[in-house]
Amino acid sequence: MATKFFGQYLLEHRHINKHQLLEALAFQRANNPILGELAVEHGFLNSEQARKINQRQQAEDARFGDIAVAMKLITVEQLQQLISLQKQGRKFFGEILVELGHLSQQQLDEQLDIHSNEQAAAQAQIQSAIKKHGNTYNINALAGILCRLSQRSLATTAHFQGLSTLQESTPTDSDLYLSSITIESVRDLTISIACSKEAMTEIACRLIKIPADEVDEELAWDASGEFLNLVAGYFAKETIPDDCSYKARPPVFSNDLGSLETIYENVTYLRIDTDIGSLIVCLSS
């Protein structure tokens, strides 16, 4: 059993079709205000200040508003005002489906209950598998970091689908692009992210904020390595004791996910699903 986005669940159970799903997602993106945009719109920040906060957010595991307050660009009171404005304008996915006429309110309420129960069961199953595998803290820490950074740096929602295997993680019809970074500490660990070429290109588009037709393969690799650098930095801070030093090696790239098992004694595969594609995240030692 896997965790699923509510829209994915509705599509798989044929409560909506693909066109309706894409229409609702586009409506949600267009109408849900981002805190930085609200701050500029209401004159609390200028566009250059918002850009600097976004840059700093790439290197810190912190929310936009908290960074803005820490930089003394807005006050706590202004942040609360912006959050209130954001909540007023926010539309939830199910609410949008009803507004667009794709579901009735009764259908929405019924499916939300079913989906919620299924997700709780899926999460329990995932955590049970992790406990049997061992290394629970590092696995959950890495999955949590990936999900947070996907939202903040790539503007995509991510779901941890649980543990996988090399065979399950390797597609038969396309290549995977693998980026790896080794963290040297008391016990060396290597973090890797594997994804399709399309997903790697989309990571570059969202991280660097340029259109896809300007992303060549070299730039996509570089952006993938930069995103992995962020992940590795947060992972090291969260899992390595304060009294231990660590150093991250430069990222290395390949097209061979199976090579990890020839290099490392232990390789753990995590599957993270996003709207830009599936990410296979590996923890090797």
Helices and strands as residue ranges (DSSP letters): H 6-12, H 18-31, H 35-41, H 47-59, H 64-70, H 76-89, H 93-99, H 105-133, H 136-154, E 158-164, H 166-169, E 177-184, E 189-195, H 197-208, G 212-214, H 217-239, E 247-248, E 252-254, H 259-263, E 267-274, E 277-284
